[in-house]
Amino acid sequence: MSGAADTCELLKALRSGWWQLSELAVATGKDESTTRHWLHEMIKQGLVSSRIGERTARGGPNPNVYTLAPEWGGTAA
């Protein structure tokens, strides 16, 4: 991700609810590696909250889901 516009798009998406990494990558048009890097940096800065989500139909481990932290207008509870 590069530039303020890309960052704003990610923050707007995160403000709308809980997202899986793959969903955020598609919504922002970025690859999962870039999206993961930005999420981890935003978590360290306190902008983003994460939790374990519900298991998907595919099985396997429960995915992590992400949202904007409540202090920044997100839905994290």
C-alpha distance (Angstrom), angle and dihedral (degrees) to the residues before:
residue distance angle dihedral
M1 . . .
S2 3.75 . .
G3 3.73 135.0 .
A4 3.75 136.4 16.3
A5 3.81 94.2 -77.8
D6 3.81 92.3 59.7
T7 3.79 91.4 47.3
C8 3.80 91.2 50.1
E9 3.81 91.4 50.6
L10 3.79 91.0 53.2
L11 3.81 92.7 47.2
K12 3.82 92.0 48.0
A13 3.79 90.8 52.2
L14 3.80 92.2 47.2
R15 3.80 91.0 50.4
S16 3.81 91.1 60.8
G17 3.82 97.8 63.6
W18 3.80 145.9 -68.6
W19 3.83 115.9 -28.4
Q20 3.77 135.7 -174.0
L21 3.80 117.0 -131.5
S22 3.80 93.0 -109.6
E23 3.82 91.9 50.5
L24 3.81 92.1 51.3
A25 3.79 91.6 48.5
V26 3.81 90.8 53.9
A27 3.82 93.6 43.3
T28 3.80 92.5 52.0
G29 3.79 97.3 36.6
K30 3.80 92.8 -122.9
D31 3.79 130.7 122.6
E32 3.80 119.8 -99.6
S33 3.80 93.9 -112.1
T34 3.80 92.7 57.2
T35 3.80 92.2 43.0
R36 3.83 91.0 49.5
H37 3.81 91.3 50.8
W38 3.81 92.3 50.8
L39 3.81 92.3 46.2
H40 3.80 92.7 51.9
E41 3.80 91.4 49.1
M42 3.82 91.5 48.4
I43 3.82 90.7 48.5
K44 3.83 89.8 53.2
Q45 3.82 89.4 51.2
G46 3.82 93.1 48.6
L47 3.82 95.6 -114.1
V48 3.79 96.5 112.6
S49 3.80 133.2 44.8
S50 3.79 124.7 -156.0
R51 3.79 135.8 -166.8
I52 3.78 139.7 164.6
G53 3.80 109.7 -81.3
E54 3.77 131.9 -152.3
R55 3.78 120.5 -72.0
T56 3.78 114.4 -93.9
A57 3.79 126.6 -130.5
R58 3.82 88.7 -102.6
G59 3.77 91.7 68.1
G60 3.75 122.3 -140.0
P61 3.79 124.8 106.7
N62 3.78 121.6 -20.9
P63 3.82 110.2 -92.8
N64 3.79 125.1 -120.8
V65 3.79 113.1 -112.6
Y66 3.79 127.6 -158.8
T67 3.79 138.4 -154.5
L68 3.77 138.8 165.1
A69 3.80 111.4 -82.2
P70 3.82 114.8 -102.7
E71 3.82 91.1 -116.2
W72 3.81 87.0 63.3
G73 3.81 97.4 44.6
G74 3.79 100.0 -85.5
T75 3.78 131.5 137.2
A76 3.82 99.1 -117.6
A77 3.77 112.0 137.7
